Amino acid sequence: MPNAAHATRSDFAEGALKALPVIISAGPFAILFGAVAVANGQTVAEATLMSAVVYAGASQLVGIELFGQHVPLWIVVLSILAVNFRHILYSAALTPLVDHFTLPQKLLSFFLLTDPQFAETLARGETGHKVTFRWYLGFGTVIYFPWVVMSAIGGMLGKIIGDPAIWGIDVLLPIYFMGLVLGFRRRSNFLPIVVVSAAVSVLAQHLVGAPWHISIGAIAGVALAALLPPKTQGVAEEQAS
């Protein structure tokens, strides 16, 4: 029993430590959201509640910007769906790794699902480590609670802090995401899929506009992955070496 209890505590701590770089990178954007939300007419309490209940990062910013323009509700819903469409793919990919979770654990896990959570969970599963609920919860909560708190700080101090780009901290999250992508570089057909997905996303941003380019680029990458034959084990091992 003591060994089992120590293992669960270790899993939680391991997940929490793994998430620290994420919140350092995402913190400026939580602050930015709070500032943008208050600038668009929300109170600090409302902005904080949105972060706590919606917890959708980029979708929160999209929703706030669209609410401020008084556009029809269906456009807001479709725009947020376009940004979050990738989560359908995320949840499907993670299902084999979290299938042993109970139903309440699965519901909480998918609420906490973010881009870094998906990438780190998938990487953990592919390296042969069991994805325990304690590990998942440790990773997720260390991102969730600071995100909510920093949203409140952004609402209170946003006008003082200003644009994160002025301080040069706007590059932290893209750099972190690039690191996540490169973590999958040894997977089959990694390079052509990434190149095509990125090119289609950039093209869609110019032709269709945000936030649709995110889903369009993702779909292009998924389509190419489905069309390309997987590399043989021998080729993959040769490239890895």
DAZI-V800646 format. One record per run of one state. SS is the DSSP state (helix for helix, strand for strand, loop for the rest). FROM is the first residue (numbers start at 1). TO is the last residue. Records with the same first field share a line. If there is no record, write none. Layout:
SS=FROM-TO / FROM-TO
This chain:
loop=1-1 / 40-43 / 54-57 / 69-72 / 85-85 / 99-102 / 112-114 / 127-132 / 162-163 / 168-170 / 183-189 / 208-211 / 228-232 / 241-241
helix=2-39 / 44-53 / 58-68 / 73-84 / 86-98 / 103-111 / 115-126 / 133-161 / 164-167 / 171-182 / 190-207 / 212-227 / 233-240
